[in-house]
Amino acid sequence: MISSWVSGIYPRSESLIEATRTYDKDLKQLFKKEKIRSIKHQINNKCDYISDPLIDWDDNLRPFTDNIKGIERGALSRYYENNTFYRQPVIIGNISSSGKILKNNINFELFSKKSKVKIDVLDPFTLADLSKNNHYKSKIDLANGFGKILRKELTNIKNKVDLIQFNAPSLAKIKQKEQIQSIKQIMDKTTKGLNVKTCLNLCGSDISNNIKNFIDFNVDIIGIDFINTKSNKLQAIEIDKTLACGIIDAKNTKMENPTKVINEIKLINKLFKPKSIAIIPNWDFEFIPLEFTYKKIRIMNQIKMKGKGINL
């Protein structure tokens, strides 16, 4: 059985983009209306976990940048090598939060009682890596601070969610085993005792030479970006977890061929022998127009239907 879900921030529709430019007086309701539409689209295409499209987040860090003590807003910075920007957090003191940032910035009321709810957050190291550190002794110390904040935030909403996905583009770039192990310890403390299914999504980079350093993280699901990590060049290694395959290109409007994707999933399954497989985009869909996002989600469902006979 193959499952599927969407990752991170959606793109905004053209009409919503225009409304944000003109500061439409009904902007809050327009965000809500478009969120409802996108959530229904996930449900209609049988996504196994349903998530808030986060279109009212200006970037993946903004709710934290604006609501954590010890942080000031910095300059607009390019989000990795992508065509989007984020407001860089500048760390000026010990960081702490009320524990209500996620509670106040995710529209839990939009989900039906039947939905399995997923939330997306950046992992502690990625939050630290994207910040300007003017206070902590090291990036790892700062990551530990973000881990404590995330744990407090997630503890306050854990009864509302079924899956927590940590999107980890900065972590995916790391090659040093010792540094990865330090981050693993931070992640262990962040997720310990939450009793919610967790996913570490290593998006944005080729981790073909480094997979073995990530598979022992204390999470239920490992996500691998198979757009950047080429499956036909990988060596076999068993992953005794669910494997979330970032096999849908979230940065390209070209539509995937379901038959070709199924063939790649068969190869991935043979290489890693995971407990189960999920189909996800290799990154947030915010990099392409909304109409193409919807088309790709429909294709994800087609792939699921075609993959019913795969022996996992």
LOMARSE-404940 format. One record per residue (C-alpha): x, y, z; chain; residue in one letter; residue number from 1. Coordinates in steps of 0.05 Angstrom, whole numbers, plus 32768, in hexadecimal, padded with zeros to 4 digits. Layout:
LOMARSE-404940
> X;Y;Z;chain;resn;resi
> X;Y;Z;A;a;NUM
...
//
This chain:
LOMARSE-404940
> X;Y;Z;chain;resn;resi
> 8000;8000;8000;A;m;1
> 801B;8045;7FEC;A;i;2
> 8006;8083;8012;A;s;3
> 800D;80CC;7FFF;A;s;4
> 800C;8112;801B;A;w;5
> 8023;8159;800B;A;v;6
> 805D;817E;802B;A;s;7
> 8064;81C5;8045;A;g;8
> 804B;8206;8027;A;i;9
> 801C;820A;7FEB;A;y;10
> 8020;8240;7FB6;A;p;11
> 7FEC;8277;7FB7;A;r;12
> 7FBA;827F;7F7F;A;s;13
> 7FC1;82BB;7F51;A;e;14
> 7F84;82DD;7F70;A;s;15
> 7F9F;82D3;7FB6;A;l;16
> 7FE4;82EE;7FA2;A;i;17
> 7FC1;832D;7F88;A;e;18
> 7F98;8332;7FC8;A;a;19
> 7FD8;8331;7FF2;A;t;20
> 7FF7;8367;7FC6;A;r;21
> 7FBB;8396;7FD0;A;t;22
> 7FB1;8383;8019;A;y;23
> 7F69;836F;800B;A;d;24
> 7F3D;837D;8048;A;k;25
> 7F22;8335;8043;A;d;26
> 7F67;8315;803E;A;l;27
> 7F5E;82E9;807B;A;k;28
> 7F1E;82CB;805E;A;q;29
> 7F3E;82C3;801A;A;l;30
> 7F77;829B;803A;A;f;31
> 7F44;826F;805D;A;k;32
> 7F1B;8264;801E;A;k;33
> 7F58;824E;7FF7;A;e;34
> 7F70;8222;8030;A;k;35
> 7F2D;81FE;8031;A;i;36
> 7F31;81F3;7FE6;A;r;37
> 7F78;81D5;7FEB;A;s;38
> 7F65;81A9;8026;A;i;39
> 7F29;818E;7FFF;A;k;40
> 7F58;8180;7FC4;A;h;41
> 7F85;8157;7FF1;A;q;42
> 7F49;8130;800B;A;i;43
> 7F2B;8125;7FC6;A;n;44
> 7F6E;8109;7FAE;A;n;45
> 7F71;80DA;7FE9;A;k;46
> 7FAF;80F6;800C;A;c;47
> 7FB9;80CB;804A;A;d;48
> 7FCB;8107;8075;A;y;49
> 7FAD;814C;806B;A;i;50
> 7FD2;818C;807A;A;s;51
> 7FC7;81D7;807E;A;d;52
> 7FE2;81F6;803D;A;p;53
> 8003;822D;8067;A;l;54
> 7FF7;8261;8031;A;i;55
> 7FF1;8297;8066;A;d;56
> 8038;8288;807E;A;w;57
> 8065;82B8;8058;A;d;58
> 809D;8284;805E;A;d;59
> 80AC;8245;8085;A;n;60
> 80CD;826C;80BE;A;l;61
> 80A1;82A9;80C4;A;r;62
> 8072;8293;80FC;A;p;63
> 80B0;8282;8126;A;f;64
> 80D7;82C0;8111;A;t;65
> 809D;82EC;8126;A;d;66
> 808A;82C9;8167;A;n;67
> 80CA;82B0;8189;A;i;68
> 80EB;82D9;81BF;A;k;69
> 8135;82E5;81B0;A;g;70
> 8129;82ED;8165;A;i;71
> 8126;832C;813A;A;e;72
> 8110;832F;80F1;A;r;73
> 814B;8332;80C2;A;g;74
> 8152;833F;8078;A;a;75
> 812E;831A;8041;A;l;76
> 815B;82E0;802C;A;s;77
> 8157;82AE;7FF4;A;r;78
> 813A;826B;800A;A;y;79
> 8173;823D;7FF5;A;y;80
> 817B;823F;7FA9;A;e;81
> 8131;8249;7F9D;A;n;82
> 8109;8283;7F81;A;n;83
> 80EA;8294;7FC4;A;t;84
> 8102;82BD;8000;A;f;85
> 80F9;82BB;804B;A;y;86
> 8102;82ED;8083;A;r;87
> 8141;82D7;80A7;A;q;88
> 813C;82CF;80F2;A;p;89
> 8173;82F4;8117;A;v;90
> 8184;82D4;815A;A;i;91
> 8192;830A;818E;A;i;92
> 8186;82E3;81CF;A;g;93
> 816E;82A2;81EE;A;n;94
> 8133;828B;81C5;A;i;95
> 80F1;8276;81E3;A;s;96
> 80A8;8272;81CF;A;s;97
> 8062;8271;81EE;A;s;98
> 8056;822C;81D1;A;g;99
> 801B;8247;81A9;A;k;100
> 803C;8259;8167;A;i;101
> 8025;821B;8141;A;l;102
> 7FE2;821A;8164;A;k;103
> 7FD5;8261;814D;A;n;104
> 7FF1;825A;8106;A;n;105
> 7FD2;8218;80EE;A;i;106
> 7F87;8217;80DE;A;n;107
> 7F75;81D7;8103;A;f;108
> 7F2B;81EA;8100;A;e;109
> 7F2B;81DE;80B4;A;l;110
> 7F38;8193;80BB;A;f;111
> 7EFF;8162;80C0;A;s;112
> 7EFC;8130;80F9;A;k;113
> 7F0B;80F8;80C7;A;k;114
> 7F4B;8117;80AE;A;s;115
> 7F90;8100;80C4;A;k;116
> 7FB3;8142;80CE;A;v;117
> 7FFB;814F;80BC;A;k;118
> 8024;818D;80CE;A;i;119
> 8065;81A5;80AF;A;d;120
> 809D;81C7;80D5;A;v;121
> 80E7;81D2;80C5;A;l;122
> 8115;81A7;80F0;A;d;123
> 813E;81C9;8127;A;p;124
> 817F;81C9;80FF;A;f;125
> 8160;81E7;80C1;A;t;126
> 8140;821E;80EC;A;l;127
> 8185;822D;8109;A;a;128
> 81A8;8229;80C6;A;d;129
> 817A;825C;80A7;A;l;130
> 8182;828C;80E1;A;s;131
> 81B7;82C1;80EE;A;k;132
> 81D5;82AD;8131;A;n;133
> 81EC;82E9;815A;A;n;134
> 81E6;82C7;819E;A;h;135
> 81F2;827C;81A4;A;y;136
> 8238;825E;81A5;A;k;137
> 822A;8230;816A;A;s;138
> 81F6;821D;8137;A;k;139
> 81EB;81DB;815D;A;i;140
> 81DD;8202;819D;A;d;141
> 81AB;822C;8177;A;l;142
> 818C;81ED;8158;A;a;143
> 8184;81D1;819E;A;n;144
> 815F;8211;81B1;A;g;145
> 8130;8209;8176;A;f;146
> 8126;81C0;8188;A;g;147
> 810D;81D4;81CE;A;k;148
> 80DD;8206;81AF;A;i;149
> 80C3;81D4;817C;A;l;150
> 80B8;81A1;81B3;A;r;151
> 808F;81D3;81DB;A;k;152
> 8067;81E6;819E;A;e;153
> 805A;819E;8188;A;l;154
> 8047;8188;81CE;A;t;155
> 800F;81BC;81CE;A;n;156
> 7FF0;81A2;818D;A;i;157
> 8003;8158;818D;A;k;158
> 7FBB;8143;819C;A;n;159
> 7FA5;8166;815C;A;k;160
> 7FD5;8144;812B;A;v;161
> 7FE4;80FF;8110;A;d;162
> 8026;810E;80ED;A;l;163
> 805D;8141;80F9;A;i;164
> 808A;814B;80BD;A;q;165
> 80CE;816C;80CA;A;f;166
> 80E5;8189;8088;A;n;167
> 8131;8189;808A;A;a;168
> 8153;81A9;804D;A;p;169
> 818F;81C2;8074;A;s;170
> 8198;8180;8098;A;l;171
> 8197;815C;8055;A;a;172
> 81D4;8184;803F;A;k;173
> 8200;816D;807A;A;i;174
> 8236;8139;806B;A;k;175
> 825A;8133;80AE;A;q;176
> 8242;80F7;80D6;A;k;177
> 8254;8117;811A;A;e;178
> 822A;8155;810B;A;q;179
> 81F0;812A;80F4;A;i;180
> 81F3;8103;8135;A;q;181
> 81F1;8144;815D;A;s;182
> 81B3;8159;8138;A;i;183
> 8195;8113;8142;A;k;184
> 819B;811E;818E;A;q;185
> 8177;8160;8188;A;i;186
> 8140;8140;815E;A;m;187
> 813A;8107;8191;A;d;188
> 812D;813A;81C9;A;k;189
> 80FD;8161;819D;A;t;190
> 80D0;8125;818D;A;t;191
> 80D8;80FA;81CC;A;k;192
> 8095;80EA;81EC;A;g;193
> 806A;810D;81B9;A;l;194
> 8049;80CB;81A6;A;n;195
> 8039;80E6;8160;A;v;196
> 8053;80C8;811F;A;k;197
> 808F;80F0;8105;A;t;198
> 80B1;80F9;80C2;A;c;199
> 80F7;8114;80B4;A;l;200
> 80F3;812E;806C;A;n;201
> 8139;8137;804F;A;l;202
> 8124;8164;8016;A;c;203
> 814C;818D;7FE4;A;g;204
> 818E;8166;7FDF;A;s;205
> 81AF;8127;7FC6;A;d;206
> 81BB;80FA;8003;A;i;207
> 81D1;80BD;7FDB;A;s;208
> 8214;80B8;7FFF;A;n;209
> 81F7;80C7;8044;A;n;210
> 81B6;80A1;804C;A;i;211
> 81D2;8072;8081;A;k;212
> 81E0;80AD;80B0;A;n;213
> 8196;80C1;80B1;A;f;214
> 816F;8080;80B5;A;i;215
> 817A;8076;8100;A;d;216
> 8157;80B8;8112;A;f;217
> 8120;80AB;8143;A;n;218
> 80E7;80B9;8113;A;v;219
> 80B2;808C;80F3;A;d;220
> 80BC;80A5;80AC;A;i;221
> 80F9;80B9;8084;A;i;222
> 80EE;80E6;8048;A;g;223
> 8120;80E6;800F;A;i;224
> 8121;8116;7FD4;A;d;225
> 8124;80E7;7F99;A;f;226
> 8127;8120;7F68;A;i;227
> 816C;8132;7F81;A;n;228
> 817F;80ED;7F9C;A;t;229
> 817F;80C0;7F5F;A;k;230
> 8164;807B;7F71;A;s;231
> 8188;8058;7F38;A;n;232
> 81CB;806B;7F56;A;k;233
> 81BD;8054;7F9D;A;l;234
> 81D7;8017;7FC1;A;q;235
> 81A7;7FEA;7FE6;A;a;236
> 819D;7FFA;8030;A;i;237
> 8162;7FE4;805B;A;e;238
> 8137;801B;8079;A;i;239
> 810A;7FFE;80AF;A;d;240
> 80DA;8039;80AD;A;k;241
> 80A7;8055;807E;A;t;242
> 80CB;8076;8043;A;l;243
> 80AC;80B7;802A;A;a;244
> 80C3;80BC;7FE2;A;c;245
> 80CB;8104;7FCB;A;g;246
> 80BF;80ED;7F84;A;i;247
> 8090;8125;7F6D;A;i;248
> 80B9;8161;7F54;A;d;249
> 809D;819D;7F7A;A;a;250
> 80C8;81CE;7F54;A;k;251
> 80B6;81BA;7F0D;A;n;252
> 8074;81C2;7EE9;A;t;253
> 8080;8185;7EBE;A;k;254
> 804F;814F;7ED2;A;m;255
> 8068;810B;7EEA;A;e;256
> 8058;80CC;7EC3;A;n;257
> 8036;809D;7EF4;A;p;258
> 8051;805D;7ED3;A;t;259
> 8099;8077;7ED7;A;k;260
> 808F;808B;7F20;A;v;261
> 8074;8046;7F31;A;i;262
> 80B2;8026;7F11;A;n;263
> 80DF;8053;7F3B;A;e;264
> 80B7;8041;7F7A;A;i;265
> 80C2;7FF7;7F6B;A;k;266
> 810D;8004;7F67;A;l;267
> 810D;802D;7FA7;A;i;268
> 80E5;7FF6;7FCA;A;n;269
> 8118;7FC2;7FB3;A;k;270
> 8153;7FEC;7FCB;A;l;271
> 813A;8000;8010;A;f;272
> 8104;7FCC;8023;A;k;273
> 80DF;8000;804E;A;p;274
> 80A3;7FF0;807A;A;k;275
> 8078;8017;8049;A;s;276
> 807E;804E;8015;A;i;277
> 805E;8093;800F;A;a;278
> 805E;80C2;7FD4;A;i;279
> 806D;810B;7FE3;A;i;280
> 8087;8147;7FBD;A;p;281
> 80D2;8150;7FC3;A;n;282
> 80C7;8196;7FE2;A;w;283
> 8090;81C9;7FEF;A;d;284
> 8063;81D6;7FB3;A;f;285
> 8069;8222;7FBD;A;e;286
> 809C;8226;7F84;A;f;287
> 8068;8217;7F4D;A;i;288
> 8024;8235;7F3D;A;p;289
> 7FE8;821A;7F63;A;l;290
> 7FC7;81FA;7F25;A;e;291
> 8004;81CE;7F1B;A;f;292
> 8005;81BD;7F65;A;t;293
> 7FBE;81A2;7F5F;A;y;294
> 7FD0;817B;7F20;A;k;295
> 800B;815A;7F43;A;k;296
> 7FE1;8147;7F7F;A;i;297
> 7FB0;8125;7F4F;A;r;298
> 7FEB;8100;7F30;A;i;299
> 8001;80E9;7F76;A;m;300
> 7FBD;80C9;7F7E;A;n;301
> 7FC2;80A8;7F39;A;q;302
> 8005;808B;7F4E;A;i;303
> 7FE7;806F;7F8E;A;k;304
> 7FB0;804D;7F67;A;m;305
> 7FE2;802F;7F36;A;k;306
> 800F;8019;7F6E;A;g;307
> 7FDC;7FF0;7F94;A;k;308
> 7FF9;7FAF;7F7B;A;g;309
> 8041;7FBD;7F91;A;i;310
> 8056;7F8B;7FC6;A;n;311
> 8072;7FB6;7FFF;A;l;312
//
